[in-house]
Amino acid sequence: MPIVIDRNIPAYSVLNAERIVVMDKERAGTQDIRPIEIALLNLMPTKIETETQFMRLLSNSPLQVNITLIHTESYRSKNTEASYLDRFYQPFEQVKNKHFDGMIVTGAPVEDLNFSDVAYWEELTRLFDFTKTNVTSTIFICWGAMAALHHFYGIEKYPLSRKLFGVFAHKKIHFDTPDPLMRGISDEFHMCHSRHSAVRERDIRQNGRLKILATSHRAGAPIVCNEDHSQIFILGHMEYDRDTLKKEYERDIAKGLPIEVPFCYFAGKQKETINMNWSSTANLFYNNWLNFVYQTTPFKFV
């Protein structure tokens, strides 16, 4: 089944060109099935690129997925036209009484700030609390994951001596009962990381309400969830496109920022060929998540 989005949003034409089935809201209204409702709080300055990446992953499912894009009101992005946000996004106040099967909270380029110093922190914590009552399962990404771990569990983030940047190998943790989110994922898989901060694995392990689903020698514990999978914390970026790290690397070079070549990303010394080895894991993980929330929601909001 298709993903349902406004036909005027840039992702519609991008995904359609990739032969991914997309449907506009008018046509979706004629379908006699229960659509799955997913909200995306997009905190990234690259709004269009980020929303397209997640929509691509959410479209790889037999379910019809309705997408609601959310932006903060206490801080308006300087990198996205206000008219674009007003047309395709909704402020949190407009959706605070709705229920969603799932929500995704992206990362944000504010790692150097204390959480309380982030311009929209108060609004974000209200939305975090909203996810506990009005969302079946929420995925928090990168800085969003660190912020949510701090808000809900008091876990601190710490600056890294150098940026964790590249594609890293991860080991799946095995349990007596296989975890539904990790079903079918290989024992070793890869994921992109791009961050200046980290949470400590031992802090997570000391919290009895959290479960580590995967670990990495270099990237720590990048996939964590709570007991009922209503909260999922991903410290890396499964959603990245083939060239996302390349663009970031070239951007930082152009700005004169200290940046190393992304780890295990380029296939050769010429930095032209990219070894994309994370996309199959990303598609499977998000497909598992959509299936989980689709089956769980009817029993939660009754």
N, C-alpha and C positions, 0 to 999 in steps of 0.2 A: 504494500500500500504506500501511498505517497506521503510526503511531508506537505503541510498546508501553510502557505505563507502568502503575503501580498504579492501579486504579480509585478508590482512596480519596484520592489526592493531589489537591489543589485544581485543578491544571492539567487534570485529566481532565474535570471538569464544565465548565470554562471553554471548552476546545477543542471539546468535544462540542456545547456550545450554539452555537458558531461554525460548526457543521457540518463540522468538521475530523475526519477519520476517526481514531479512537483505538481501541486494542484492549487489553484487560487481558491479564495474563501467562498466565492459564489458557487463554483462547481462542488466544493466539499459539502455545501449545505444540502445537496441532493443525495448524499451517501447515507445509507441506512445502517450505520455501524457506530459504536461508541469510539470517538476519537480520544487519543491520549493527550492530555494538556500539559505542556512543558513551558516553563518560564525561563528566560535567560536574562540575568542581571549582568549586563556587559559593562565592566569597569575599565576596559582597555581603551587607550586613545585611538587605536586602529579599529574602530567600530565595525566597519564594513568587512574587513578581512577576518576579524574574529568571529563575527556572526555567521559568515559563510562557512568557516571551518567547522563550527559546531552543527550547523544545519546539514552539512554534508554527512557527518556522522549519524545524526538523528534520522536521516532519510534512509539509512541502510537497514530497514526493518519491515516486516509484513504489516505493521500497525500504521494507522493514519495518525499523524502527529500534528497537533495544532501548536504553533509557537507564539508566545507572547514575549515581546522584547521590553525590558524594563531599564530605565535610567534613574540616576539619583537626581533629586531636586536641589539638594543643598550644595551640589557642585555640578556645573555644566561643563562638559568637555570642550576644550579649546581647539581640539583637532577635528571636530565634527560640526558641520553646519547645524545651527539651531533648527532650521527648517526640516532637516533630515530627521533629527530626533523627534520633533513635534509630529512628523508624518508617520513614522514607523514605530516609535517607542512610546511607552506609557510610564508616567511616574508611579512610584510605589503607592502613593495615596489612592490611585485609581484602581488598584488591584488588591488592596489590603483585606477586602472582604471575600475574595475568591478562594477557591481551593484548586490546587494543582496536583497532578500525579507526580510531577518531578520539577526540580529547578536546578539550574546551573548558575553558580556564582563564579565569574572569571577572576583571574589575577588582576593586578594593577601595578603600575610602576611607582610605588610609594614605599618600597622596602626600607629605605633609609630613615623613614620617619617612625617615631613611636606610634602605636596604634591610635592613641588618644589625640595625636596631633594631625591625623588625617582629616581633611576638611569635611568629609561626609561620614565620619565615624559614628556619630550619634544616630544618624539615619540608618546606617548599615546595621548597627546592633538591633534596631527595631525590626529590620527585615530579617536578621538572623533569628530573632525570637518568633517572628511570623512563620518561619519554616517549620518550627516545632509543632505548630497547631494546624497549619493550612497546607502543608506539603507532605506527600508520602515519603519522598526521598530526595535529598539535596546533595549535589556534587559541588564541592568547593575546590577551586583550582589554584595552585601556586600560592601567591600572597593571600588570596581569598581563603585558602585552606589554613594557612598560618593564622590569619585573623580569626577564623571560626574556632580553631583549636584553642586560641587564647580566650575568646569570649565564653565558650561553653565549658572548657576544662582547665583554664588557667595555665596552659602550656605556653612557655615563652619562645620567641624566635631570637636567634643569635646571628650576628654578622659573620660572614665567611671571609677568610683572609684573601681569597680570590674568587671570582665569579665561577659558579658551577655552570658550565656552558658546553653543551654538546649532546651526544646520544650515548646513553649508558645502559649496561646490561643489568637486569633485575632477576631475582629468583622468587618464584612463587612459593608461598608458604602452604604446606599441606596440612589439612585438618581431618579428623575422623569423619566428619561430614563435609563434603566438598562445598566450598563457598559459592553461592549462586552467581556472584559477580565475576568469578574467575573461571567459570566452567568453560572448558575447551582451550583455555590459554596455556601455552607451552610452559614447561618448568622454567625455562629461561626465555625472557623476552626483553625488548628494548623500548626505551621511551626518551623523549627529549627533555632537557632541563635547561633553564635559563634564569638563574636567580643569584642574588647576593646574600641571601639569608637562609637559615635552616632551622628546623626544630630537632631536638635531640631524641634519638630513638629510645634511650633509656627513660626519658620523661613520659613517652607514650606507653612504654611497657609497664611503668609503675602505676598507670591509671587502669584500674580494673574494668572500666566501661568501654575501653577501646580495644580494637583488634587489628593487628598488622597483617595485611594480606600479601605483601611483597617487601623484599629488602634488596639493597644494593650496596656493594662494598664502597662505592664512591658517592652514591646519592642518598644513603641512609634508608629510611623507611618511607618510601614515596606513595604508598597506597594504604590507607587506614580507614576503618569504618567503626561505627558504634555497634552495639549488640544486635539491633533490629534493622540495620542498614538504612535507617532514616537519615543518617549523616555519613557522607563519604568524602574523604579528604585525599586529593591527588596533588602531590607536591610538584609533579612534572607536567608535561604537555603532550598528551596523546594526540590532541587535535591538530598539532602543527602540520602545515603543508610541507611539501618537499623542500621549498626554498626559504622557509621562514627564518631558520637560523642563519642562512647565508645573507639574507637582507639585514638582519640584526648585526651581524658581523661587519658587513660593509658600511652600515650606518655609523657604528661606533668608530670604525677606522676613519671615516670622513670627519667625525667630530673630534678626532684626536684623543679619544678615550682609551684607557688601557684595556685591551681585549686580546685574548688568546684565540687561536684557531679553534673552532668548536671540536671537541673531542670525538673521535671516531665518526665523523660526519662526512667529510670528503673522501671519496674513494681513491683519489690520486693527489699528487703533490701540486698539481695545477689549480686546485680548488674550483674545478668546473663540474666534475662528476660527483653527484651526491648519492650516498648509500642510504636509501630510504628503507629502513627495516623495522619501522614501528607501526605502519598503517594497518596491517592485518590485526594486530593486537588491539588497536584503538577501535576498529569496527566491531570486533567481537565483544569487547568490554562494554561499549555503549549499547549494543544489541542486547546483551545480558541484562543491563540496567533497565532498559525500556521494558523488557519482558517482565522483570521483577516488579516494577512499579505498576505496570498494567494489571497484573494479577493481584497485587496487594491493595490498591486503592479502594476497590469496592467494599472491602472488609474494614477499612479504616474510617471512612467518612460516611457513616450510616446513622 
